[in-house]
Amino acid sequence: MAIILKIRRTPTAKEEVEKIILKARRTLDGKILIRDHPEVDLIILPKISKVVAFPKEDLDDEVYDTQKRLFNHLTKYGVIEHDTVQAGSLFMSMEAKISEMKEGDNIQYLLYSISVFLEEDLPYYSEKEDFEKQMEDSLLDPEEDEYTELNPARYHRQVKGTLRPNMRPYGISTIYRI
């Protein structure tokens, strides 16, 4: 179920600045889980003012780069404190402290900045999937100029290898008698 968030400039303002739609869920204890990104899951912990990025099931070298881009983006937006970005308590997780706002809701602004990051970052993954599919198609069904037709009679020869089975090898092994 998607969470629809209405962001206002001030808590008393009636007009909305922007609406965002995220694939997010709220847990029983108030945490917010965001699963939109293909490489990381984000958890917002409002009680202790932290945001944590966990890797998905497939661990690879790109997870750290994704987390770095995310937290650099959140730092640039001023949502998290730059000196609190650190490795989390779980393997390959990264966390940071959410900055306190004087005016407005910091969780709503964090969700807005995460949605902006996802809008910038997700097209890369769709292009990556298209490229991988195109490479697979070119390997499975190559173009006419990318392969040669071989004579089927030459695939399997009667005699294979350089040494025939009934021939004695040459070199130092010929001094030993069997």
Residue pairs with C-beta under 8 A, 6 or more apart in sequence:
1 25
2 21
2 22
2 23
2 24
3 21
3 22
3 24
3 25
3 26
3 32
3 111
4 19
4 20
4 21
5 19
5 20
5 22
5 108
5 111
5 112
6 16
6 19
7 16
7 17
7 18
7 19
7 20
7 108
7 109
7 112
8 14
8 15
8 16
8 17
8 104
9 15
9 17
9 104
10 103
10 104
11 103
11 104
11 105
18 112
20 111
20 112
20 115
21 115
22 34
22 36
22 111
22 114
22 115
22 118
23 34
23 35
23 36
24 32
24 33
24 34
24 35
24 36
24 111
25 32
25 33
25 35
26 32
26 33
27 33
29 47
30 46
30 47
31 43
31 44
31 45
31 46
32 43
32 44
32 46
32 107
32 111
33 41
33 42
33 43
34 41
34 42
34 43
34 44
34 111
34 114
35 41
35 42
36 118
36 122
37 66
37 118
37 121
37 122
38 56
38 122
38 125
39 55
39 56
39 58
39 62
39 63
39 66
39 125
40 53
40 54
40 55
40 56
40 63
40 66
40 67
40 70
41 53
41 54
41 55
41 56
42 51
42 52
42 53
42 54
42 70
42 114
43 51
43 52
43 54
44 50
44 51
44 98
44 107
44 110
44 111
45 51
45 52
46 107
49 97
49 98
49 100
49 106
50 95
50 96
50 97
50 98
51 74
51 80
51 95
51 96
51 98
51 110
52 88
52 93
52 94
52 95
53 66
53 67
53 70
53 71
53 88
53 93
53 94
53 95
54 88
54 90
54 92
54 93
55 63
55 92
55 93
56 63
59 92
63 92
64 92
64 94
66 121
67 94
69 117
69 121
70 114
70 117
70 121
71 80
71 85
71 94
71 96
73 113
73 116
73 117
73 120
74 80
74 96
74 110
74 113
74 114
74 117
75 82
75 85
77 109
77 113
77 116
78 99
79 98
79 99
79 106
79 109
79 110
79 113
80 96
80 97
80 98
80 99
80 110
81 96
81 97
81 98
81 99
84 95
84 96
84 97
85 94
85 95
85 96
86 94
86 95
86 96
87 93
87 94
87 95
88 94
88 95
98 106
98 107
98 110
99 106
100 106
101 109
138 146
163 169
168 174
